[in-house]
Amino acid sequence: MNDQLKGQTKWPEQFAQAGYTTFLTGKWHNGAESALRSFQRGKAIFLGGRGAPYRLPLQDIGANRVFENQRASR
């Protein structure tokens, strides 16, 4: 993540503050902390950079807004 963006409000955070439910799936480039701050739920999230395309580490954002169900893609 670009350190200049650290602490900046992301679009999903603004939507959540406006009352929308936010959901993340796929690749997130802005770090784990901002993902948990920006989204209420998420499924099959990849936070890393490059990796083996068939063994990428995935995780979900659960109801408590914590990462859970960590696994490798297949």
Secondary structure, 3 states (H helix, E strand, C coil): CCHHHCCCCCHHHHHHHCCCCCEEEEECCCCHHHHHHHCCEEEEEECCCCCCCCCCEEEEECCCCCEEEEEECC
